Each structure stands twice: as structure tokens, then as C-alpha cells.
Amino acid sequence: MTFDFSRCLPELAGRGLLPASYRSAFVVGSLARGWANAASDVDIYVVGDTPWSGAASAAFRVSLGHPEVATDSWYTDDRRWELKYWTTGQLAEVLDKVSWDSFETALPIGQLLGRDEEQLLERLLFCRPLDGEQWVEEQRKLIRASAFGASVVSYCLTNADDFVDDALGQLAEGDTTSAVLSARQAFGHAVDGLLASHGECNRLVKWRARRMLAACPKALPFERYWAVETMTDFDSAAPDVWVRDVVALCKSLSLEIEV
């Protein structure tokens, strides 16, 4: 689908939602990546040096020095728009959480960052700048130089290994139904780890196939990925065969991925 991004800033300004001064405004999510459909939201982030002081319909909390991110939402032409206001200070704190020193503590990404903080970094890497493009490029360099990607990879591989162990243990006890579900979980985490090693750190399952097509990892051709994701080769009469095949694939992927 096509979308006129030039209408975004006038839309914000017309609603009194655009700060007088800010570092950047950018569209994020599926629309920014060209993956949107007619029902997709218009998600916009505005980043300024100071917190938003205007009217806002809501806010969510983050574990940062300034603990609130103001938000607003509305509908225009039957499409939902959502706006979030971040500050440069909040972003700097989030980046500090994923420094290489922090990575050495071996804490999982879920303990380093809240989901919204993780999403801020991931979305900055693939946003569509509306204003302040140079600032966005500077932040992208900082994110890529940080341990963010390595943290996501490490988290995914740890989870993949845990579910592999679960699947094998369940098979050993004859619990094949649970083993199938564990193998599916292991595969999902292994693929997410592989994609994160290629810079695709979004872990939303609904975009996994799109991320695979975007990254084209040599370690896992899309056809092979899709066959496992959709369980094309699964035989209900011999589920253990599928589980062992997926477990072997997960182990192979883990060896291919560099943290």
C-alpha cells in the first residue's frame, strides 16, 4: 500500500501535537518498513530534549530517570494514529543499559530493558524520518555500536537452548504433544536469534516471515524456514521425527550464529 508521509507533520501541527522544538520526528512500525496494510496504524515518535508539556491523552511508565512517555491517539480517515513523545535523555539512558559493560553482566535483555525501551531502539533502526534525519542516523550508529543486537541474540539463543532441552526431555518421557510445542518455541527463538545477528532485532512473531525475507540469512533459506514454521513436514503419526528434526536444526543454527 502507498502512504503520503508528507501529511504526517501537518497532521500533528494541526492538532497542536507538534512541539515548538524537537530533535526528530519519525514514523515507525510496519508503515515505515513498507509492510503495512489498510488497517495498519500510523505510529509516530517525536524526540525532544525536554518532556512533552502539551496535552496528551495518556502516558506509559518506563524505568528511567524521567519515568513517563506521553502518548496520544486519534482517527483520521478511518485510520488510527498513535503518537509517543520520548526525550533525548531517555534514549541516552536506554543506550547506557545496553552498553558493552552492561552486556558483560550476562543479564538477559528482558532484565536490561523494558519492552517499550527495547522497541524504541529496534524501531529507530528502521524508522522513516519526517524531520531530523541526521539526528536519526547518529542514533542508529550508536545503537549498532552498542551491545543491543548482541543482547537480543544472546537472549534468543538461551531461550532456544532451554526449549530444546525441554523438547528432548519430554520426548524421553513419551510426552510427544508437549515436545512438539517446545520444539516450535525453540525454533522461533532460534530464528529470532539468527535474524537479530543480521540486524533484525524485532521479536514480534507476526513479522518473522517478513524479517526473514528482508534478511535472507544463508544459514536458513526461506523455504526451509517456512516449512518448519508452518509444520509442512509434520506427520501426526510420527511426531517425534519432526521434533528431532527441528531440534537438530535449532542446534545447527545456534552454532552458525555469532553473538
Secondary structure, DSSP 8 states (H G I E B T S, - for coil): ----GGGHHHHHHHTT-S-SS-SEEEEETHHHHT---TT--EEEEEEESS---S--SEEEE-SSSS-EEEEEEEEETTEEEEEEEEEHHHHHHHHHHTSHHHHTTT--HHHHS-HHHHHHHHHHHT-EEEE-HHHHHHHHHHHHHTTHHHHHHHHHHHHHHHHHHHHHHHHHTT-HHHHHHHHHHHHHHHHHHHHHHTT-----GGGHHHHHHHH--TTS-HHHHHHHHTTTT--TT-HHHHHHHHHHHHHHHHHH---
